[in-house]
Amino acid sequence: MLRGALMTITERLLHIESKYDLNTYEVDGFHPWTYTRFLIWRDISYTQAMPKEYDWKSPSAFIRNTFDVLRMPFRRCIPNVRNPLDICFVCSGRRLLSNGVYESRTTDDIAEVFHNSITLEHPYGYKHFFPAKTENLYYSDRILLGGTISGMICRFFKKKLKRKLYKRFTLAFESPLRELYSNDENKICKAIDRMILFYFMYKPLYKMYDKFLSAVQPKLLVEDVHYRIDTMVLNEVAKIKNIPVIELAHGMISDKLPMYNYSLSSEIKPFPDYLFVFSDFVIDTLSAPIPRDQVIPVGYPYFERQINLFKNSSIKTPNEKIIIFLSQPSITIGFDKLATKVQNIIASKGWKVVFKLHPREFDRWREDYPLLVESDVEVIDNPQTHLYELFVKCTALVGVNSTSIYEGIGFGLNAFIYNLPGSEDLNAVCNEGLAIKISCYEDLCEALLAEQRNDFCATDALWKPNALYNMSNEIKRILNK
């Protein structure tokens, strides 16, 4: 493992959690480090604060969500299941608009194969998208709201226990947090405060999910994001009830992401029993706390379906040359400057620059990317414009470590990886010759003006073919164990 300044953020986190044996620390069955490690990593990784609507303790978002939940039809929150289910699908609530309905990229395709199932959807940014394509859809909002309110009430009234927990958590985590946060007192206090809140939320959520699983009696859980607090608690309850849990990769998984890599190789209670990934590409680099043969390459049904839909599309204008910049909240520094400089140089050569925002950047991009406001760069700041439609029109892409880079490679785009922190996630892709690392706008412009073009292909190295068939067969095998 690398040391010092050469360490990635994830390597630092894994080194520190191993050094202090953080994953084994528990209080009353609750593992504070395991439940907050991803949020700690995100705090360090992201170059700016998350929007208020995603803040775990934003009062305005919480109050707004409370009223939305109370208005939600009761039948959409409490499933009325007469017979045991084969599968309960669990999705994050992040959806894309397609043909007038919002669909889940991870669970909708496979849920249509298994009819004796329901889908439980968590809120995404304190909201849901309507109308949804998913059948037999229910929402976890009342469970999450109940756990949050119970946790807040307990934290407020059980002041003696709160003080005791603060001392215990400070003793256990102050030193590792100081190393991770570079002695930032404010961030250390917030991290410990978050652990205390999650401690108080844990038992109420556990009881409610125990009741939920007893009611629907699924043979299997299939989810897309295991590292949310609500899904982690659900996974723990499922293990007690001997219900296997499968996670479907919702993005490219690598050894640089802490959600799938732990310093402890033994069981992590909230971690799924199986991990379905897009291909063999990154399996050998992972340190997932499950047996190697339970990390299974299956492909990505949604991507395969969409690429077949778009590959014969006639929406691309002949001789049009477009490069798309794939933005994300963790790489804001310098990305707008790169896009505007490239636009200024290559526009006269017939090229166009498109800057595709991450959904979490839609509302604030003018403040985060002031250079783009006055530039000729086209900014995509709405969910109606389909990413794959843009890929069909484009010739090249540039990004840092987004899953969309892999998808763009599947569409045959020339891929360029901007050398910012996090770009090391794509080192293996660059080593395979599927993308090129660039460090400055001059390198990018030179490569673009060379006008090389890849053939259209869904690269098998990154995407295992026959995805829906593979996934359904593996799920049936696990169901029949």
Contacts in CASP RR format, 6 or more apart in sequence:
PFRMAT RR
TARGET T0000
AUTHOR 0000-0000-0000
METHOD contacts of the structure
MODEL  1
MLRGALMTITERLLHIESKYDLNTYEVDGFHPWTYTRFLIWRDISYTQAM
PKEYDWKSPSAFIRNTFDVLRMPFRRCIPNVRNPLDICFVCSGRRLLSNG
VYESRTTDDIAEVFHNSITLEHPYGYKHFFPAKTENLYYSDRILLGGTIS
GMICRFFKKKLKRKLYKRFTLAFESPLRELYSNDENKICKAIDRMILFYF
MYKPLYKMYDKFLSAVQPKLLVEDVHYRIDTMVLNEVAKIKNIPVIELAH
GMISDKLPMYNYSLSSEIKPFPDYLFVFSDFVIDTLSAPIPRDQVIPVGY
PYFERQINLFKNSSIKTPNEKIIIFLSQPSITIGFDKLATKVQNIIASKG
WKVVFKLHPREFDRWREDYPLLVESDVEVIDNPQTHLYELFVKCTALVGV
NSTSIYEGIGFGLNAFIYNLPGSEDLNAVCNEGLAIKISCYEDLCEALLA
EQRNDFCATDALWKPNALYNMSNEIKRILNK
1 7 0 8 1.000
1 11 0 8 1.000
1 14 0 8 1.000
1 15 0 8 1.000
2 8 0 8 1.000
2 11 0 8 1.000
7 15 0 8 1.000
8 256 0 8 1.000
8 421 0 8 1.000
8 422 0 8 1.000
8 424 0 8 1.000
9 41 0 8 1.000
9 44 0 8 1.000
9 45 0 8 1.000
9 421 0 8 1.000
10 41 0 8 1.000
10 255 0 8 1.000
10 256 0 8 1.000
10 257 0 8 1.000
10 258 0 8 1.000
10 261 0 8 1.000
12 179 0 8 1.000
12 180 0 8 1.000
13 37 0 8 1.000
13 40 0 8 1.000
13 41 0 8 1.000
13 44 0 8 1.000
13 180 0 8 1.000
13 258 0 8 1.000
14 258 0 8 1.000
14 261 0 8 1.000
14 262 0 8 1.000
14 263 0 8 1.000
14 287 0 8 1.000
15 263 0 8 1.000
16 22 0 8 1.000
16 176 0 8 1.000
16 179 0 8 1.000
16 180 0 8 1.000
17 23 0 8 1.000
17 33 0 8 1.000
17 37 0 8 1.000
17 176 0 8 1.000
17 262 0 8 1.000
17 263 0 8 1.000
17 264 0 8 1.000
18 263 0 8 1.000
18 264 0 8 1.000
19 176 0 8 1.000
20 175 0 8 1.000
20 176 0 8 1.000
22 33 0 8 1.000
22 37 0 8 1.000
22 172 0 8 1.000
22 173 0 8 1.000
22 176 0 8 1.000
23 31 0 8 1.000
23 33 0 8 1.000
23 34 0 8 1.000
23 262 0 8 1.000
23 263 0 8 1.000
23 264 0 8 1.000
23 268 0 8 1.000
24 264 0 8 1.000
25 31 0 8 1.000
25 32 0 8 1.000
25 33 0 8 1.000
25 172 0 8 1.000
26 32 0 8 1.000
27 165 0 8 1.000
27 168 0 8 1.000
27 199 0 8 1.000
28 199 0 8 1.000
28 203 0 8 1.000
30 198 0 8 1.000
30 199 0 8 1.000
30 202 0 8 1.000
30 203 0 8 1.000
31 269 0 8 1.000
31 270 0 8 1.000
32 169 0 8 1.000
32 172 0 8 1.000
32 173 0 8 1.000
32 195 0 8 1.000
32 198 0 8 1.000
32 199 0 8 1.000
33 173 0 8 1.000
33 195 0 8 1.000
34 232 0 8 1.000
34 268 0 8 1.000
34 269 0 8 1.000
34 270 0 8 1.000
35 195 0 8 1.000
35 198 0 8 1.000
35 202 0 8 1.000
35 229 0 8 1.000
35 232 0 8 1.000
35 270 0 8 1.000
36 191 0 8 1.000
36 194 0 8 1.000
36 195 0 8 1.000
36 198 0 8 1.000
37 258 0 8 1.000
38 227 0 8 1.000
38 258 0 8 1.000
38 259 0 8 1.000
39 56 0 8 1.000
39 191 0 8 1.000
39 194 0 8 1.000
40 177 0 8 1.000
40 180 0 8 1.000
40 191 0 8 1.000
41 258 0 8 1.000
42 50 0 8 1.000
43 181 0 8 1.000
43 187 0 8 1.000
43 191 0 8 1.000
44 180 0 8 1.000
44 181 0 8 1.000
45 330 0 8 1.000
46 329 0 8 1.000
46 330 0 8 1.000
47 329 0 8 1.000
47 330 0 8 1.000
47 331 0 8 1.000
47 332 0 8 1.000
47 333 0 8 1.000
48 329 0 8 1.000
48 332 0 8 1.000
48 368 0 8 1.000
50 329 0 8 1.000
50 360 0 8 1.000
51 360 0 8 1.000
51 363 0 8 1.000
51 364 0 8 1.000
52 58 0 8 1.000
52 60 0 8 1.000
52 61 0 8 1.000
53 61 0 8 1.000
53 125 0 8 1.000
53 126 0 8 1.000
54 61 0 8 1.000
54 125 0 8 1.000
54 126 0 8 1.000
54 360 0 8 1.000
55 61 0 8 1.000
56 194 0 8 1.000
56 197 0 8 1.000
57 194 0 8 1.000
57 197 0 8 1.000
61 125 0 8 1.000
61 126 0 8 1.000
62 126 0 8 1.000
62 148 0 8 1.000
64 126 0 8 1.000
65 123 0 8 1.000
65 126 0 8 1.000
65 127 0 8 1.000
65 141 0 8 1.000
65 145 0 8 1.000
66 145 0 8 1.000
68 126 0 8 1.000
68 127 0 8 1.000
68 141 0 8 1.000
69 77 0 8 1.000
69 141 0 8 1.000
69 142 0 8 1.000
69 145 0 8 1.000
72 139 0 8 1.000
72 141 0 8 1.000
72 142 0 8 1.000
76 137 0 8 1.000
76 138 0 8 1.000
76 139 0 8 1.000
77 138 0 8 1.000
77 139 0 8 1.000
77 140 0 8 1.000
77 141 0 8 1.000
77 142 0 8 1.000
77 143 0 8 1.000
78 138 0 8 1.000
78 142 0 8 1.000
78 215 0 8 1.000
79 118 0 8 1.000
79 138 0 8 1.000
79 212 0 8 1.000
79 215 0 8 1.000
79 216 0 8 1.000
81 118 0 8 1.000
81 215 0 8 1.000
81 216 0 8 1.000
81 217 0 8 1.000
83 116 0 8 1.000
84 216 0 8 1.000
84 217 0 8 1.000
84 218 0 8 1.000
84 219 0 8 1.000
85 116 0 8 1.000
85 117 0 8 1.000
85 118 0 8 1.000
85 216 0 8 1.000
85 217 0 8 1.000
85 218 0 8 1.000
85 219 0 8 1.000
86 114 0 8 1.000
86 116 0 8 1.000
86 117 0 8 1.000
86 218 0 8 1.000
86 219 0 8 1.000
86 220 0 8 1.000
86 479 0 8 1.000
87 111 0 8 1.000
87 114 0 8 1.000
87 116 0 8 1.000
87 117 0 8 1.000
87 218 0 8 1.000
87 219 0 8 1.000
87 220 0 8 1.000
87 221 0 8 1.000
87 222 0 8 1.000
87 475 0 8 1.000
87 479 0 8 1.000
88 117 0 8 1.000
88 118 0 8 1.000
88 119 0 8 1.000
88 120 0 8 1.000
88 213 0 8 1.000
88 216 0 8 1.000
88 218 0 8 1.000
88 220 0 8 1.000
88 221 0 8 1.000
88 222 0 8 1.000
89 107 0 8 1.000
89 110 0 8 1.000
89 111 0 8 1.000
89 117 0 8 1.000
89 118 0 8 1.000
89 119 0 8 1.000
89 120 0 8 1.000
89 221 0 8 1.000
89 222 0 8 1.000
89 223 0 8 1.000
90 107 0 8 1.000
90 119 0 8 1.000
90 120 0 8 1.000
90 121 0 8 1.000
90 122 0 8 1.000
90 221 0 8 1.000
90 222 0 8 1.000
90 223 0 8 1.000
90 224 0 8 1.000
90 231 0 8 1.000
90 234 0 8 1.000
91 104 0 8 1.000
91 106 0 8 1.000
91 107 0 8 1.000
91 119 0 8 1.000
91 120 0 8 1.000
91 121 0 8 1.000
91 122 0 8 1.000
91 134 0 8 1.000
91 223 0 8 1.000
91 224 0 8 1.000
91 225 0 8 1.000
92 106 0 8 1.000
92 121 0 8 1.000
92 122 0 8 1.000
92 124 0 8 1.000
92 224 0 8 1.000
92 225 0 8 1.000
92 228 0 8 1.000
92 250 0 8 1.000
93 104 0 8 1.000
93 121 0 8 1.000
93 122 0 8 1.000
93 123 0 8 1.000
93 124 0 8 1.000
93 128 0 8 1.000
93 129 0 8 1.000
94 104 0 8 1.000
94 105 0 8 1.000
94 124 0 8 1.000
94 250 0 8 1.000
94 359 0 8 1.000
95 102 0 8 1.000
95 103 0 8 1.000
95 104 0 8 1.000
95 105 0 8 1.000
95 124 0 8 1.000
95 129 0 8 1.000
95 132 0 8 1.000
96 102 0 8 1.000
96 103 0 8 1.000
96 105 0 8 1.000
96 383 0 8 1.000
96 386 0 8 1.000
97 129 0 8 1.000
97 383 0 8 1.000
97 384 0 8 1.000
97 386 0 8 1.000
98 133 0 8 1.000
98 386 0 8 1.000
100 131 0 8 1.000
101 131 0 8 1.000
101 132 0 8 1.000
101 133 0 8 1.000
102 129 0 8 1.000
102 130 0 8 1.000
102 131 0 8 1.000
102 132 0 8 1.000
102 133 0 8 1.000
103 132 0 8 1.000
103 133 0 8 1.000
103 134 0 8 1.000
104 119 0 8 1.000
104 121 0 8 1.000
104 132 0 8 1.000
104 133 0 8 1.000
104 134 0 8 1.000
104 224 0 8 1.000
105 250 0 8 1.000
105 302 0 8 1.000
106 224 0 8 1.000
106 248 0 8 1.000
106 250 0 8 1.000
106 302 0 8 1.000
107 119 0 8 1.000
107 134 0 8 1.000
107 222 0 8 1.000
107 224 0 8 1.000
107 248 0 8 1.000
108 133 0 8 1.000
108 134 0 8 1.000
108 302 0 8 1.000
109 301 0 8 1.000
109 302 0 8 1.000
109 305 0 8 1.000
109 468 0 8 1.000
110 222 0 8 1.000
110 248 0 8 1.000
110 301 0 8 1.000
110 468 0 8 1.000
110 471 0 8 1.000
110 472 0 8 1.000
110 475 0 8 1.000
111 117 0 8 1.000
111 119 0 8 1.000
111 134 0 8 1.000
111 135 0 8 1.000
111 136 0 8 1.000
112 135 0 8 1.000
113 468 0 8 1.000
113 472 0 8 1.000
114 472 0 8 1.000
114 475 0 8 1.000
117 136 0 8 1.000
117 218 0 8 1.000
118 136 0 8 1.000
118 137 0 8 1.000
118 138 0 8 1.000
118 216 0 8 1.000
119 134 0 8 1.000
119 135 0 8 1.000
119 136 0 8 1.000
119 137 0 8 1.000
119 138 0 8 1.000
120 138 0 8 1.000
120 139 0 8 1.000
120 140 0 8 1.000
120 212 0 8 1.000
121 128 0 8 1.000
121 132 0 8 1.000
121 134 0 8 1.000
121 137 0 8 1.000
121 138 0 8 1.000
121 139 0 8 1.000
121 140 0 8 1.000
122 140 0 8 1.000
122 144 0 8 1.000
122 225 0 8 1.000
122 228 0 8 1.000
122 230 0 8 1.000
122 231 0 8 1.000
123 139 0 8 1.000
123 140 0 8 1.000
123 141 0 8 1.000
123 144 0 8 1.000
128 139 0 8 1.000
140 230 0 8 1.000
143 205 0 8 1.000
143 208 0 8 1.000
143 209 0 8 1.000
143 212 0 8 1.000
143 230 0 8 1.000
144 205 0 8 1.000
144 230 0 8 1.000
146 204 0 8 1.000
146 208 0 8 1.000
147 201 0 8 1.000
147 204 0 8 1.000
147 205 0 8 1.000
147 208 0 8 1.000
148 201 0 8 1.000
150 200 0 8 1.000
150 201 0 8 1.000
150 204 0 8 1.000
151 197 0 8 1.000
151 200 0 8 1.000
151 201 0 8 1.000
151 204 0 8 1.000
152 197 0 8 1.000
152 200 0 8 1.000
154 161 0 8 1.000
154 200 0 8 1.000
155 162 0 8 1.000
155 196 0 8 1.000
155 197 0 8 1.000
155 200 0 8 1.000
158 200 0 8 1.000
162 196 0 8 1.000
165 195 0 8 1.000
165 196 0 8 1.000
165 199 0 8 1.000
166 192 0 8 1.000
166 196 0 8 1.000
169 192 0 8 1.000
169 195 0 8 1.000
169 196 0 8 1.000
170 192 0 8 1.000
173 191 0 8 1.000
173 192 0 8 1.000
173 195 0 8 1.000
174 188 0 8 1.000
174 192 0 8 1.000
177 187 0 8 1.000
177 188 0 8 1.000
177 191 0 8 1.000
177 192 0 8 1.000
178 188 0 8 1.000
181 187 0 8 1.000
181 188 0 8 1.000
181 191 0 8 1.000
198 229 0 8 1.000
201 229 0 8 1.000
202 233 0 8 1.000
205 229 0 8 1.000
205 230 0 8 1.000
205 233 0 8 1.000
206 233 0 8 1.000
206 236 0 8 1.000
206 237 0 8 1.000
209 230 0 8 1.000
209 233 0 8 1.000
209 234 0 8 1.000
209 237 0 8 1.000
210 237 0 8 1.000
210 240 0 8 1.000
210 241 0 8 1.000
212 234 0 8 1.000
213 234 0 8 1.000
213 237 0 8 1.000
213 238 0 8 1.000
213 241 0 8 1.000
213 243 0 8 1.000
214 241 0 8 1.000
218 243 0 8 1.000
219 243 0 8 1.000
219 479 0 8 1.000
220 243 0 8 1.000
220 244 0 8 1.000
220 245 0 8 1.000
220 246 0 8 1.000
220 475 0 8 1.000
220 478 0 8 1.000
220 479 0 8 1.000
221 234 0 8 1.000
221 235 0 8 1.000
221 238 0 8 1.000
221 243 0 8 1.000
221 244 0 8 1.000
221 245 0 8 1.000
221 246 0 8 1.000
222 245 0 8 1.000
222 246 0 8 1.000
222 248 0 8 1.000
222 475 0 8 1.000
223 231 0 8 1.000
223 234 0 8 1.000
223 235 0 8 1.000
223 245 0 8 1.000
223 246 0 8 1.000
223 247 0 8 1.000
223 248 0 8 1.000
223 272 0 8 1.000
224 247 0 8 1.000
224 248 0 8 1.000
224 250 0 8 1.000
225 231 0 8 1.000
225 247 0 8 1.000
225 250 0 8 1.000
226 232 0 8 1.000
226 235 0 8 1.000
226 245 0 8 1.000
226 247 0 8 1.000
226 259 0 8 1.000
226 270 0 8 1.000
226 271 0 8 1.000
226 272 0 8 1.000
227 259 0 8 1.000
227 270 0 8 1.000
231 270 0 8 1.000
232 270 0 8 1.000
233 270 0 8 1.000
235 245 0 8 1.000
235 269 0 8 1.000
235 270 0 8 1.000
235 271 0 8 1.000
235 272 0 8 1.000
236 269 0 8 1.000
236 270 0 8 1.000
238 244 0 8 1.000
238 245 0 8 1.000
239 245 0 8 1.000
239 269 0 8 1.000
239 273 0 8 1.000
244 273 0 8 1.000
244 274 0 8 1.000
244 478 0 8 1.000
244 481 0 8 1.000
245 272 0 8 1.000
245 273 0 8 1.000
245 274 0 8 1.000
246 272 0 8 1.000
246 273 0 8 1.000
246 274 0 8 1.000
246 275 0 8 1.000
246 276 0 8 1.000
246 475 0 8 1.000
246 478 0 8 1.000
247 272 0 8 1.000
247 274 0 8 1.000
247 275 0 8 1.000
247 276 0 8 1.000
248 276 0 8 1.000
248 471 0 8 1.000
249 275 0 8 1.000
249 276 0 8 1.000
249 277 0 8 1.000
249 278 0 8 1.000
249 300 0 8 1.000
251 278 0 8 1.000
251 403 0 8 1.000
252 278 0 8 1.000
252 282 0 8 1.000
252 403 0 8 1.000
252 405 0 8 1.000
252 406 0 8 1.000
252 425 0 8 1.000
252 462 0 8 1.000
253 260 0 8 1.000
253 275 0 8 1.000
253 277 0 8 1.000
253 278 0 8 1.000
253 282 0 8 1.000
253 286 0 8 1.000
254 282 0 8 1.000
254 285 0 8 1.000
254 286 0 8 1.000
254 425 0 8 1.000
254 428 0 8 1.000
255 261 0 8 1.000
255 282 0 8 1.000
255 285 0 8 1.000
255 286 0 8 1.000
255 287 0 8 1.000
256 401 0 8 1.000
256 422 0 8 1.000
256 424 0 8 1.000
256 425 0 8 1.000
257 425 0 8 1.000
260 275 0 8 1.000
260 286 0 8 1.000
260 288 0 8 1.000
261 286 0 8 1.000
261 287 0 8 1.000
261 288 0 8 1.000
262 268 0 8 1.000
262 271 0 8 1.000
262 287 0 8 1.000
262 288 0 8 1.000
262 289 0 8 1.000
263 287 0 8 1.000
264 289 0 8 1.000
265 287 0 8 1.000
265 289 0 8 1.000
266 289 0 8 1.000
267 289 0 8 1.000
268 289 0 8 1.000
271 288 0 8 1.000
271 289 0 8 1.000
271 290 0 8 1.000
272 290 0 8 1.000
273 290 0 8 1.000
273 294 0 8 1.000
274 290 0 8 1.000
274 294 0 8 1.000
274 295 0 8 1.000
274 296 0 8 1.000
274 474 0 8 1.000
274 478 0 8 1.000
275 288 0 8 1.000
275 290 0 8 1.000
275 294 0 8 1.000
275 295 0 8 1.000
275 296 0 8 1.000
276 296 0 8 1.000
276 297 0 8 1.000
276 298 0 8 1.000
276 299 0 8 1.000
276 471 0 8 1.000
276 474 0 8 1.000
277 283 0 8 1.000
277 295 0 8 1.000
277 296 0 8 1.000
277 297 0 8 1.000
277 298 0 8 1.000
277 299 0 8 1.000
278 297 0 8 1.000
278 298 0 8 1.000
278 299 0 8 1.000
278 300 0 8 1.000
278 406 0 8 1.000
278 462 0 8 1.000
278 463 0 8 1.000
278 464 0 8 1.000
279 297 0 8 1.000
279 299 0 8 1.000
279 460 0 8 1.000
279 461 0 8 1.000
279 462 0 8 1.000
279 463 0 8 1.000
279 464 0 8 1.000
280 297 0 8 1.000
280 464 0 8 1.000
281 428 0 8 1.000
281 461 0 8 1.000
281 462 0 8 1.000
282 428 0 8 1.000
283 292 0 8 1.000
283 295 0 8 1.000
283 297 0 8 1.000
285 428 0 8 1.000
286 295 0 8 1.000
288 295 0 8 1.000
296 474 0 8 1.000
297 464 0 8 1.000
297 470 0 8 1.000
298 464 0 8 1.000
298 467 0 8 1.000
298 470 0 8 1.000
298 471 0 8 1.000
298 474 0 8 1.000
299 463 0 8 1.000
299 464 0 8 1.000
299 465 0 8 1.000
299 467 0 8 1.000
299 470 0 8 1.000
299 471 0 8 1.000
300 463 0 8 1.000
300 467 0 8 1.000
301 467 0 8 1.000
301 468 0 8 1.000
301 471 0 8 1.000
303 407 0 8 1.000
303 458 0 8 1.000
303 463 0 8 1.000
303 467 0 8 1.000
304 458 0 8 1.000
304 463 0 8 1.000
304 465 0 8 1.000
304 466 0 8 1.000
304 467 0 8 1.000
304 468 0 8 1.000
305 468 0 8 1.000
306 388 0 8 1.000
307 388 0 8 1.000
307 410 0 8 1.000
307 411 0 8 1.000
307 458 0 8 1.000
309 388 0 8 1.000
310 388 0 8 1.000
310 389 0 8 1.000
310 391 0 8 1.000
310 392 0 8 1.000
310 411 0 8 1.000
311 392 0 8 1.000
311 411 0 8 1.000
311 456 0 8 1.000
313 389 0 8 1.000
313 392 0 8 1.000
315 389 0 8 1.000
315 392 0 8 1.000
315 393 0 8 1.000
316 392 0 8 1.000
316 393 0 8 1.000
317 393 0 8 1.000
320 352 0 8 1.000
320 393 0 8 1.000
320 395 0 8 1.000
321 349 0 8 1.000
321 350 0 8 1.000
321 351 0 8 1.000
321 352 0 8 1.000
321 395 0 8 1.000
321 448 0 8 1.000
321 451 0 8 1.000
322 351 0 8 1.000
322 352 0 8 1.000
322 353 0 8 1.000
322 354 0 8 1.000
322 393 0 8 1.000
322 394 0 8 1.000
322 395 0 8 1.000
322 396 0 8 1.000
323 342 0 8 1.000
323 346 0 8 1.000
323 351 0 8 1.000
323 352 0 8 1.000
323 353 0 8 1.000
323 354 0 8 1.000
323 394 0 8 1.000
323 395 0 8 1.000
323 396 0 8 1.000
323 397 0 8 1.000
323 398 0 8 1.000
323 448 0 8 1.000
324 354 0 8 1.000
324 355 0 8 1.000
324 356 0 8 1.000
324 390 0 8 1.000
324 391 0 8 1.000
324 394 0 8 1.000
324 396 0 8 1.000
324 397 0 8 1.000
324 398 0 8 1.000
324 413 0 8 1.000
325 335 0 8 1.000
325 338 0 8 1.000
325 339 0 8 1.000
325 353 0 8 1.000
325 354 0 8 1.000
325 355 0 8 1.000
325 356 0 8 1.000
325 377 0 8 1.000
325 397 0 8 1.000
325 398 0 8 1.000
325 399 0 8 1.000
326 356 0 8 1.000
326 397 0 8 1.000
326 398 0 8 1.000
326 399 0 8 1.000
326 400 0 8 1.000
326 402 0 8 1.000
326 404 0 8 1.000
326 405 0 8 1.000
327 335 0 8 1.000
327 355 0 8 1.000
327 356 0 8 1.000
327 357 0 8 1.000
327 358 0 8 1.000
327 361 0 8 1.000
328 358 0 8 1.000
328 361 0 8 1.000
328 400 0 8 1.000
328 401 0 8 1.000
328 402 0 8 1.000
329 358 0 8 1.000
329 360 0 8 1.000
329 361 0 8 1.000
330 400 0 8 1.000
330 422 0 8 1.000
331 399 0 8 1.000
331 400 0 8 1.000
331 401 0 8 1.000
331 418 0 8 1.000
331 420 0 8 1.000
331 422 0 8 1.000
332 368 0 8 1.000
332 369 0 8 1.000
333 420 0 8 1.000
334 420 0 8 1.000
335 369 0 8 1.000
335 399 0 8 1.000
335 400 0 8 1.000
335 418 0 8 1.000
335 420 0 8 1.000
336 355 0 8 1.000
336 368 0 8 1.000
336 369 0 8 1.000
336 370 0 8 1.000
336 371 0 8 1.000
336 372 0 8 1.000
337 371 0 8 1.000
338 398 0 8 1.000
338 418 0 8 1.000
338 441 0 8 1.000
338 444 0 8 1.000
339 353 0 8 1.000
339 355 0 8 1.000
339 371 0 8 1.000
339 372 0 8 1.000
339 375 0 8 1.000
339 377 0 8 1.000
340 371 0 8 1.000
340 372 0 8 1.000
340 375 0 8 1.000
340 377 0 8 1.000
341 441 0 8 1.000
342 353 0 8 1.000
342 441 0 8 1.000
342 444 0 8 1.000
342 445 0 8 1.000
342 448 0 8 1.000
343 353 0 8 1.000
343 375 0 8 1.000
343 376 0 8 1.000
343 377 0 8 1.000
345 441 0 8 1.000
345 445 0 8 1.000
346 353 0 8 1.000
346 445 0 8 1.000
346 448 0 8 1.000
346 449 0 8 1.000
347 353 0 8 1.000
347 376 0 8 1.000
349 449 0 8 1.000
351 448 0 8 1.000
352 378 0 8 1.000
353 376 0 8 1.000
353 377 0 8 1.000
353 378 0 8 1.000
354 377 0 8 1.000
354 378 0 8 1.000
354 379 0 8 1.000
354 380 0 8 1.000
354 390 0 8 1.000
354 394 0 8 1.000
355 369 0 8 1.000
355 372 0 8 1.000
355 377 0 8 1.000
355 378 0 8 1.000
355 379 0 8 1.000
355 380 0 8 1.000
356 380 0 8 1.000
356 387 0 8 1.000
356 390 0 8 1.000
356 404 0 8 1.000
357 365 0 8 1.000
357 379 0 8 1.000
357 380 0 8 1.000
357 381 0 8 1.000
358 402 0 8 1.000
359 383 0 8 1.000
361 368 0 8 1.000
361 381 0 8 1.000
362 381 0 8 1.000
362 382 0 8 1.000
362 383 0 8 1.000
365 372 0 8 1.000
365 379 0 8 1.000
365 381 0 8 1.000
366 372 0 8 1.000
366 373 0 8 1.000
369 379 0 8 1.000
372 379 0 8 1.000
380 390 0 8 1.000
387 404 0 8 1.000
387 407 0 8 1.000
388 407 0 8 1.000
388 411 0 8 1.000
391 397 0 8 1.000
391 407 0 8 1.000
391 408 0 8 1.000
391 411 0 8 1.000
391 413 0 8 1.000
392 411 0 8 1.000
394 413 0 8 1.000
395 413 0 8 1.000
395 414 0 8 1.000
395 453 0 8 1.000
396 413 0 8 1.000
396 414 0 8 1.000
396 415 0 8 1.000
396 416 0 8 1.000
396 448 0 8 1.000
397 404 0 8 1.000
397 405 0 8 1.000
397 408 0 8 1.000
397 413 0 8 1.000
397 414 0 8 1.000
397 415 0 8 1.000
397 416 0 8 1.000
398 415 0 8 1.000
398 416 0 8 1.000
398 417 0 8 1.000
398 418 0 8 1.000
398 438 0 8 1.000
398 444 0 8 1.000
399 405 0 8 1.000
399 415 0 8 1.000
399 416 0 8 1.000
399 417 0 8 1.000
399 418 0 8 1.000
400 417 0 8 1.000
400 418 0 8 1.000
400 420 0 8 1.000
400 422 0 8 1.000
400 423 0 8 1.000
400 426 0 8 1.000
401 417 0 8 1.000
401 422 0 8 1.000
401 423 0 8 1.000
401 425 0 8 1.000
401 426 0 8 1.000
405 415 0 8 1.000
405 417 0 8 1.000
405 426 0 8 1.000
405 429 0 8 1.000
405 435 0 8 1.000
406 429 0 8 1.000
406 462 0 8 1.000
406 463 0 8 1.000
408 415 0 8 1.000
409 415 0 8 1.000
409 429 0 8 1.000
409 434 0 8 1.000
409 435 0 8 1.000
409 459 0 8 1.000
409 462 0 8 1.000
410 457 0 8 1.000
410 458 0 8 1.000
410 459 0 8 1.000
410 462 0 8 1.000
410 463 0 8 1.000
411 456 0 8 1.000
412 454 0 8 1.000
412 455 0 8 1.000
412 456 0 8 1.000
412 457 0 8 1.000
413 454 0 8 1.000
414 436 0 8 1.000
414 447 0 8 1.000
414 452 0 8 1.000
414 453 0 8 1.000
414 454 0 8 1.000
415 429 0 8 1.000
415 434 0 8 1.000
415 435 0 8 1.000
415 436 0 8 1.000
416 435 0 8 1.000
416 436 0 8 1.000
416 437 0 8 1.000
416 438 0 8 1.000
416 444 0 8 1.000
416 447 0 8 1.000
417 423 0 8 1.000
417 426 0 8 1.000
417 429 0 8 1.000
417 430 0 8 1.000
417 435 0 8 1.000
417 436 0 8 1.000
417 437 0 8 1.000
417 438 0 8 1.000
418 438 0 8 1.000
418 439 0 8 1.000
418 444 0 8 1.000
419 437 0 8 1.000
419 438 0 8 1.000
419 439 0 8 1.000
423 437 0 8 1.000
426 435 0 8 1.000
426 437 0 8 1.000
429 435 0 8 1.000
429 462 0 8 1.000
430 436 0 8 1.000
430 437 0 8 1.000
432 461 0 8 1.000
434 459 0 8 1.000
434 461 0 8 1.000
434 462 0 8 1.000
436 447 0 8 1.000
438 444 0 8 1.000
438 447 0 8 1.000
458 465 0 8 1.000
464 470 0 8 1.000
END
